[in-house]
Amino acid sequence: MITTFLIVRLCFSYHLFEKMQNLLLYWLYIPIITNKIDGKACAFLDIAKRLDTWQSWKGGIILVWNKIYKWTLIICLTSFAGIASFLGYDMYQSITNLNETYSPSSSSETSSATVSGNEADEATETSAESDPLVEFSEKKVAESDNKASLNPFGDPFTIEDLTDEIVLEYLNFMSHQKVHAADKWGFYQITPERITYLLKALEEKEFNHESLYREILTKWKNNDFSQAVSDHNRIWAIQNGNVGKATRLLTEEEEQKILDKYKN
């Protein structure tokens, strides 16, 4: 009997001990589980905060970008309108100037500038009325009181006085000796003295189209006029010519008639 009681007591004690152990483990695990849940909740909250912050930044960036895009578009359109207006006005002015320059009573070939000096201008206009193709230097030399001061073209210019406009005019009128065009106005005979004078000017001064001048003068110095049509038209284009484009070289007979009429 006593033995049976001890066995029951022992079993009951073991069962109670197991229950107490489970209860103890339960209370021990609750904080651990709670911490894990809290940690995950905090992590989710942190992610939500980050997403909310990113949405705020994203909205700000989009707003700033829209403003930048809007102002950039306005500036570009305004600039384009300004440039278009300027180009339109410049084109209108150019057409107006050309219409004034090429009136029926005026000469048929343009030059971007004339040789400075009232005497040179008057001589040019007078000779142009009597004959469209004249040797400009003849009258200028004849009317000068100090012939020693004149350059080979009959003008009182030193090399320092030469400009691109003057050199362009000299070359243009010299080329008229070699080329045929529907309209030609005035010429300078091509001579070694004049070629040397202009080449010397290229050595002593800088010009905007120096390489073109040197190319043409070097060919002419070597008696090469095979490209005279192209030479004339390149000079003529720089002078903004629209009438008097050269179409071919003169024949020897045509050139000789000019030289026989205008000999220095």
C-alpha positions in Angstrom: 0.0 0.0 0.0 2.7 2.4 0.9 4.6 1.4 -2.2 1.6 2.2 -4.3 1.1 5.6 -2.7 4.8 6.5 -3.3 4.5 5.5 -6.9 1.4 7.7 -7.4 3.0 10.5 -5.5 6.0 10.3 -7.7 4.0 10.3 -10.9 2.0 13.3 -9.7 5.1 15.2 -8.8 6.6 14.5 -12.2 3.5 15.7 -14.0 3.4 18.8 -11.8 7.0 19.5 -12.5 6.4 19.2 -16.3 3.5 21.6 -16.0 5.6 24.1 -14.1 8.4 23.7 -16.6 6.0 24.4 -19.5 4.6 27.4 -17.7 8.1 28.7 -17.0 9.1 28.3 -20.6 5.9 30.1 -21.7 6.7 33.1 -19.6 10.3 33.1 -20.8 9.3 32.9 -24.5 6.7 35.7 -24.4 9.3 38.5 -24.2 11.3 36.9 -27.0 8.3 36.6 -29.3 7.1 40.0 -28.3 10.5 41.5 -29.2 10.5 39.8 -32.5 7.0 41.1 -33.3 7.9 44.6 -32.1 11.1 44.5 -34.2 9.2 43.5 -37.3 6.6 46.2 -36.7 9.3 48.8 -36.2 10.9 47.6 -39.5 7.6 48.0 -41.3 7.1 51.4 -39.8 10.6 52.5 -40.8 9.9 51.3 -44.4 6.6 53.2 -44.4 8.3 56.3 -43.2 11.0 56.0 -45.8 8.4 55.5 -48.6 6.5 58.5 -47.3 9.7 60.6 -47.3 10.5 59.4 -50.9 7.1 60.3 -52.1 7.5 63.8 -50.6 10.9 64.2 -52.3 9.6 62.7 -55.5 6.7 65.2 -55.6 9.2 68.1 -55.0 11.5 66.9 -57.7 8.7 66.6 -60.2 7.4 70.1 -59.3 10.9 71.7 -59.7 11.5 69.8 -63.0 8.1 71.0 -64.3 9.1 74.6 -63.5 12.5 74.2 -65.1 11.0 72.6 -68.2 8.4 75.4 -68.4 10.9 78.2 -68.1 13.4 76.5 -70.4 10.7 76.1 -73.1 9.7 79.8 -72.7 13.3 81.0 -73.0 14.0 78.8 -76.1 10.8 80.0 -77.8 11.6 83.6 -77.0 15.2 83.3 -78.3 14.0 81.6 -81.5 11.5 84.4 -82.1 14.2 87.0 -81.5 16.6 85.4 -83.8 14.0 84.9 -86.5 13.0 88.6 -86.2 16.6 89.7 -86.5 17.3 87.5 -89.5 14.1 88.7 -91.2 14.9 92.3 -90.6 18.5 91.8 -91.9 17.2 90.1 -95.0 14.7 92.9 -95.6 17.5 95.5 -95.2 19.7 93.5 -97.7 16.9 93.3 -100.3 16.2 97.0 -99.9 19.8 97.9 -100.3 20.1 95.7 -103.4 17.1 97.3 -104.9 18.5 100.8 -104.3 21.9 99.8 -105.6 20.7 98.0 -108.8 18.2 100.5 -110.1 17.9 100.8 -113.9 20.1 103.9 -114.0 22.9 102.4 -111.9 25.8 100.2 -112.9 25.1 96.5 -113.3 27.9 95.0 -111.1 28.2 95.6 -107.4 31.2 96.2 -105.1 31.1 95.9 -101.3 33.0 99.2 -101.1 34.4 101.8 -103.4 37.9 103.3 -103.4 37.9 106.1 -100.9 38.2 109.6 -102.1 35.7 111.9 -103.9 38.0 112.2 -106.9 38.2 108.5 -107.5 34.4 108.1 -107.1 33.7 111.0 -109.6 36.1 109.6 -112.1 34.5 106.2 -111.8 31.0 107.4 -112.3 31.9 109.6 -115.2 33.8 106.9 -117.1 31.1 104.4 -116.4 28.6 106.6 -118.2 30.7 107.0 -121.3 31.9 103.4 -121.5 31.1 100.4 -119.3 34.6 99.1 -119.5 37.3 101.7 -118.8 40.9 101.7 -117.4 40.3 103.6 -114.2 43.9 104.5 -113.6 44.3 106.6 -116.8 42.0 109.4 -115.7 43.2 109.3 -112.1 46.8 109.7 -113.2 46.0 112.4 -115.7 44.2 114.5 -113.1 46.7 114.0 -110.3 49.1 116.8 -109.4 51.5 114.5 -107.7 51.9 111.4 -109.9 54.9 110.2 -107.8 52.6 109.6 -104.9 50.2 107.3 -106.8 50.2 103.6 -106.5 50.2 101.4 -109.6 46.4 101.7 -109.8 46.5 105.5 -109.9 45.3 105.9 -106.3 47.1 107.9 -103.6 47.1 104.9 -101.3 50.1 103.5 -99.5 50.2 99.8 -98.6 49.1 100.7 -95.1 46.0 102.4 -96.5 44.8 99.3 -98.4 41.8 97.4 -97.1 40.0 94.3 -98.1 37.5 96.3 -100.0 40.1 98.0 -102.0 42.0 94.8 -102.8 38.8 93.1 -103.8 38.0 95.9 -106.2 41.5 95.8 -107.7 41.3 92.1 -108.3 37.8 92.2 -109.6 38.6 94.8 -112.2 41.8 93.2 -113.2 40.0 89.9 -113.9 37.7 91.7 -116.3 40.6 91.6 -118.8 40.3 87.8 -118.9 36.7 86.9 -118.5 33.4 87.4 -120.3 30.2 88.4 -118.4 26.9 89.8 -119.5 27.7 93.0 -117.6 31.2 94.3 -116.7 32.0 97.7 -115.3 35.5 99.1 -115.4 38.8 97.2 -115.4 42.5 97.5 -114.4 45.0 96.0 -116.8 46.9 93.1 -115.4 50.5 94.1 -115.2 53.6 92.6 -113.4 53.9 95.9 -111.4 50.4 95.7 -110.1 50.7 92.0 -109.2 54.0 92.6 -107.4 52.4 95.6 -105.5 49.5 93.5 -104.2 51.8 90.6 -103.3 54.0 93.0 -101.3 50.9 94.3 -99.5 50.1 90.7 -98.5 53.6 90.4 -96.9 53.2 93.7 -95.0 49.6 93.6 -93.9 47.0 91.1 -92.8 43.7 90.8 -94.7 40.6 88.8 -94.1 40.8 86.9 -97.4 44.6 86.9 -97.6 44.9 83.2 -98.7 42.5 83.8 -101.6 44.3 86.9 -102.7 47.7 85.1 -102.6 46.4 82.1 -104.5 45.0 84.3 -107.4 48.0 86.6 -107.6 50.5 83.8 -107.6 48.7 82.1 -110.5 48.6 85.4 -112.4 52.2 86.1 -111.6 53.0 82.8 -113.3 50.9 83.7 -116.3 48.3 81.1 -115.4 44.8 82.5 -116.1 43.1 79.2 -116.8 41.0 79.6 -113.6 40.3 83.3 -114.1 36.5 82.7 -114.4 36.5 81.0 -111.0 38.9 83.7 -109.6 36.5 86.4 -110.7 33.4 84.8 -109.4 34.9 84.1 -105.9 35.9 87.7 -105.6 32.5 88.8 -107.0 30.7 86.5 -104.4 32.6 88.1 -101.5 31.5 91.5 -102.8 27.9 90.2 -102.7 27.5 90.5 -106.4 24.3 89.4 -108.1 24.8 90.7 -111.6 27.9 90.3 -113.8 28.9 86.7 -113.0 31.7 85.5 -115.4 30.7 82.7 -117.7 33.8 82.0 -119.8 37.3 83.1 -120.6 37.7 85.8 -123.3 39.3 84.7 -126.6 42.7 86.1 -127.4 41.0 88.4 -130.0 38.5 89.7 -127.5 41.2 90.4 -124.9 43.4 92.1 -127.4 40.7 94.5 -128.4 40.5 95.6 -124.7 44.2 96.0 -124.4 44.5 97.9 -127.7 41.9 100.4 -126.5 43.3 100.9 -123.0 47.0 100.9 -123.0 48.9 102.4 -120.1 
